[in-house]
Amino acid sequence: MQIQIKRGEELETFEITKTNATLLHALYEIKNNIDNTLTFSSNCRSGVCGTCAVRVNGREELACAYKVQENDLVEPLNYHEVQRDLKVNKEKARETLKASTAWLKASQEVAISQKNVHATEKQTDCILCDACYSACPVLAVNPDFMGPFALTRVYRYTSDARESDIATTIANVQSNGIWDCTLCGECTAVCPQGIDPKMDINMLRGTAAQLGYMDPNYQTMSFGGDFGGF
């Protein structure tokens, strides 16, 4: 079985012997038996840490979970500094968490019900694999966009019953945040944890509207001509 790996500006083809194997196993076979300079990231090998995320045939996947197929094209994640081969620097993406201020700001003591826990249980499962960030088309035109996983974390904390200052967090995601998202759903499609950042961002827009904010693009939209004052 052959797979291609993007290494810098070149595509290199490797022959692997394992069938029905994960991509991560294939990468280790190449490194151990063919080319020990091949560089990639891995850690838990069980879909928990998100370290091994790459792009396969144009779609973000966890290498430890994806079953390798004939002629797969493996590339590093989008919008990240490529350090070597498939290994990327995730520091810039992590900075979005600081920009979004996604944490408890004014914690209050409240009784937490099972309903409260369930409201943010799925968002808490984020493993910071950066798959959604790499899949987001907005970052291709606006590199300052906070991105899906940061905004999902914002939703997680603004929905937390212990947070008494939602307004400050919502104010901090107005610029390069919730209104910049196109709601295309690419982030949702690639999340290995089944999180729906698109819906989380939509919910944040609803909360923002309740606090008096509106889509800044609304004023520039054309609705089909002059209605003559009607």
Backbone torsions as a table, in degrees:
resi	resn	phi	psi	omega
1	MET	NA	136.7	179.7
2	GLN	-110.0	142.4	170.0
3	ILE	-133.5	154.4	177.4
4	GLN	-109.8	140.6	178.8
5	ILE	-126.5	130.9	177.4
6	LYS	-80.6	121.6	179.4
7	ARG	-125.5	100.3	-172.5
8	GLY	68.7	-125.5	179.3
9	GLU	-94.9	0.4	-175.1
10	GLU	-108.9	151.6	171.1
11	LEU	-104.5	128.3	-179.5
12	GLU	-117.4	133.9	-178.0
13	THR	-98.4	134.7	179.5
14	PHE	-126.7	144.1	175.4
15	GLU	-99.5	124.0	178.9
16	ILE	-117.9	153.1	-175.7
17	THR	-98.1	-23.4	-174.2
18	LYS	-75.1	137.3	173.7
19	THR	-115.1	153.2	-177.4
20	ASN	55.4	33.2	-179.4
21	ALA	-104.7	158.7	173.6
22	THR	-73.8	159.2	176.9
23	LEU	-60.6	-36.4	-179.9
24	LEU	-63.1	-40.4	175.8
25	HIS	-61.8	-40.0	179.4
26	ALA	-64.1	-41.4	179.1
27	LEU	-63.6	-39.3	177.8
28	TYR	-68.5	-34.4	176.8
29	GLU	-63.3	-42.1	178.2
30	ILE	-63.4	-46.7	-177.4
31	LYS	-64.9	-40.6	-175.5
32	ASN	-78.8	-30.7	-170.9
33	ASN	-118.1	-18.5	-173.8
34	ILE	-119.8	-53.1	-175.4
35	ASP	-145.3	101.7	-176.2
36	ASN	-76.1	0.7	176.0
37	THR	-89.1	-8.7	179.3
38	LEU	-60.1	130.1	-173.9
39	THR	-120.2	131.1	177.7
40	PHE	-155.1	173.0	-178.7
41	SER	-113.3	141.2	172.9
42	SER	-158.2	161.6	178.8
43	ASN	-150.4	-82.2	-170.9
44	CYS	-74.7	-27.9	-179.4
45	ARG	64.0	19.6	-177.7
46	SER	-138.8	21.3	175.3
47	GLY	73.9	21.5	-176.0
48	VAL	-104.8	-38.7	-170.6
49	CYS	-92.6	-23.6	179.3
50	GLY	78.7	3.3	-175.3
51	THR	-64.1	-34.1	-168.9
52	CYS	-91.5	14.8	-178.0
53	ALA	-61.1	134.0	176.7
54	VAL	-143.4	179.6	174.2
55	ARG	-106.9	131.0	178.3
56	VAL	-122.9	117.3	-178.2
57	ASN	53.7	38.6	175.7
58	GLY	83.5	7.8	-179.5
59	ARG	-128.3	140.4	-178.3
60	GLU	-73.9	133.2	-178.8
61	GLU	-143.6	154.7	167.4
62	LEU	-85.4	122.6	-177.0
63	ALA	-61.0	-28.8	-178.4
64	CYS	-78.3	-10.4	-178.6
65	ALA	-112.7	-25.6	-175.7
66	TYR	-78.4	131.1	176.5
67	LYS	-87.0	120.4	-173.6
68	VAL	-66.2	142.7	-178.7
69	GLN	-124.8	159.4	178.3
70	GLU	-55.9	132.5	175.6
71	ASN	65.3	23.6	173.8
72	ASP	-59.8	142.8	174.2
73	LEU	-107.8	116.5	-175.7
74	VAL	-109.3	128.8	-177.6
75	GLU	-134.9	161.4	173.9
76	PRO	-72.6	164.4	179.1
77	LEU	-61.6	149.7	174.1
78	ASN	-71.3	156.3	170.5
79	TYR	63.2	21.6	176.4
80	HIS	-123.1	148.1	171.6
81	GLU	-66.8	121.7	177.6
82	VAL	-83.1	117.5	-179.6
83	GLN	-81.8	-40.1	173.1
84	ARG	-173.5	132.0	177.3
85	ASP	52.9	-111.0	-176.9
86	LEU	-100.0	-0.7	-178.9
87	LYS	-87.2	126.2	-178.1
88	VAL	-122.5	159.7	175.0
89	ASN	-92.0	119.4	-176.8
90	LYS	-96.3	8.3	-175.1
91	GLU	-61.6	-43.8	-178.8
92	LYS	-61.6	-41.8	178.2
93	ALA	-63.8	-37.7	179.7
94	ARG	-66.1	-27.7	178.6
95	GLU	-62.1	-22.6	179.1
96	THR	-64.6	-28.1	177.4
97	LEU	-65.9	-35.9	176.4
98	LYS	-69.9	-42.7	-178.9
99	ALA	-63.1	-35.0	-177.0
100	SER	-82.6	-11.0	-176.4
101	THR	47.9	50.1	-176.3
102	ALA	-87.7	78.8	175.3
103	TRP	-159.2	169.3	178.4
104	LEU	-70.1	128.4	-178.0
105	LYS	-104.9	-39.6	-178.1
106	ALA	-136.4	79.6	-174.8
107	SER	-70.8	136.8	176.8
108	GLN	-124.6	151.3	179.3
109	GLU	-81.8	119.3	178.4
110	VAL	-140.3	158.4	174.3
111	ALA	-79.4	123.1	-178.2
112	ILE	-93.4	119.4	179.3
113	SER	-91.9	168.2	176.0
114	GLN	-62.9	-32.5	177.5
115	LYS	-63.7	-40.8	177.3
116	ASN	-62.1	-42.9	179.8
117	VAL	-64.1	-44.5	-177.1
118	HIS	-64.0	-30.7	-176.1
119	ALA	-60.3	-30.4	-177.5
120	THR	-125.1	13.4	-176.9
121	GLU	-62.4	-43.9	-177.9
122	LYS	-67.0	-43.8	-179.2
123	GLN	-63.0	-31.8	179.6
124	THR	-68.0	-17.0	-179.4
125	ASP	-77.1	-4.0	-178.7
126	CYS	-55.8	131.2	-178.9
127	ILE	-106.7	9.8	177.3
128	LEU	53.3	46.1	178.5
129	CYS	-80.2	-16.6	-179.4
130	ASP	73.3	11.6	177.9
131	ALA	-60.9	-45.2	-178.7
132	CYS	-65.6	-37.3	179.4
133	TYR	-63.5	-44.7	-179.6
134	SER	-66.7	-30.8	-177.2
135	ALA	-83.5	-11.9	-171.9
136	CYS	-75.5	119.1	-179.6
137	PRO	-72.6	-19.6	-179.4
138	VAL	-63.5	-36.4	-178.1
139	LEU	-65.5	-18.9	177.4
140	ALA	-69.1	-27.5	-178.6
141	VAL	-111.5	-19.0	179.1
142	ASN	-137.0	88.6	-177.6
143	PRO	-66.0	-10.4	178.6
144	ASP	-91.3	-2.2	177.8
145	PHE	-60.0	135.9	-177.2
146	MET	-63.7	-33.7	176.2
147	GLY	90.3	166.5	-170.7
148	PRO	-64.8	-47.3	-172.5
149	PHE	-69.3	-31.0	176.9
150	ALA	-66.8	-40.7	-178.9
151	LEU	-73.6	-31.5	172.4
152	THR	-62.2	-39.2	178.6
153	ARG	-68.6	-34.6	174.4
154	VAL	-60.2	-46.3	178.4
155	TYR	-60.2	-40.1	-179.6
156	ARG	-59.1	-41.2	-177.2
157	TYR	-84.7	-30.4	176.0
158	THR	-74.0	-15.7	176.0
159	SER	-94.7	-1.4	-178.6
160	ASP	-77.7	125.1	-177.4
161	ALA	-62.2	-19.6	-179.3
162	ARG	-80.1	-15.2	-177.2
163	GLU	-83.6	121.5	-179.8
164	SER	-103.2	-0.1	-178.7
165	ASP	-129.3	65.5	178.0
166	ILE	-66.0	-34.7	-173.3
167	ALA	-57.6	-41.0	-178.8
168	THR	-64.4	-43.4	179.9
169	THR	-65.0	-43.0	179.1
170	ILE	-62.9	-38.2	178.2
171	ALA	-62.7	-32.6	-175.9
172	ASN	-78.5	-8.0	179.8
173	VAL	-114.4	21.4	177.1
174	GLN	-78.3	-40.8	-179.5
175	SER	-95.5	129.5	-177.2
176	ASN	55.9	31.5	-175.8
177	GLY	-128.6	-122.9	-168.2
178	ILE	-62.5	-30.7	-177.1
179	TRP	-84.3	-15.1	179.6
180	ASP	-80.6	-20.8	179.1
181	CYS	-65.3	139.2	178.7
182	THR	-93.3	-1.8	-178.6
183	LEU	56.5	38.4	-179.1
184	CYS	-75.3	-24.8	177.8
185	GLY	86.6	3.8	179.3
186	GLU	-62.1	-34.9	179.0
187	CYS	-63.6	-43.5	-179.8
188	THR	-64.0	-39.3	-176.0
189	ALA	-64.1	-30.7	-174.0
190	VAL	-102.6	-3.8	-176.3
191	CYS	-67.0	120.0	-179.1
192	PRO	-72.3	-12.1	-179.2
193	GLN	-98.9	-0.9	-179.8
194	GLY	74.7	19.8	177.0
195	ILE	-78.3	150.5	-177.4
196	ASP	-117.0	78.3	-179.3
197	PRO	-57.9	-34.5	178.8
198	LYS	-56.3	-48.0	179.6
199	MET	-67.0	-38.6	178.6
200	ASP	-60.1	-43.0	179.3
201	ILE	-66.7	-38.2	177.7
202	ASN	-62.7	-41.1	178.7
203	MET	-65.9	-38.0	176.8
204	LEU	-63.4	-36.2	176.6
205	ARG	-62.7	-39.6	177.6
206	GLY	-63.3	-43.0	177.5
207	THR	-64.0	-41.0	178.4
208	ALA	-61.7	-41.0	179.0
209	ALA	-63.0	-38.1	177.6
210	GLN	-64.7	-27.1	179.3
211	LEU	-91.5	6.2	174.2
212	GLY	98.5	5.2	178.2
213	TYR	-89.0	158.5	173.8
214	MET	-144.7	161.9	179.7
215	ASP	-60.8	117.7	-179.1
216	PRO	-64.5	-19.2	178.1
217	ASN	-78.1	-13.4	-175.4
218	TYR	-61.2	-38.5	-177.1
219	GLN	-67.7	-21.2	-178.3
220	THR	-98.3	0.0	-178.1
221	MET	-76.0	144.4	175.6
222	SER	-99.6	132.1	-178.8
223	PHE	-111.8	24.6	168.8
224	GLY	95.0	28.9	171.1
225	GLY	117.1	-176.5	-176.7
226	ASP	-88.3	123.5	-179.3
227	PHE	-95.5	10.0	172.8
228	GLY	62.4	30.3	176.2
229	GLY	90.5	-5.3	-179.5
230	PHE	-78.1	NA	NA
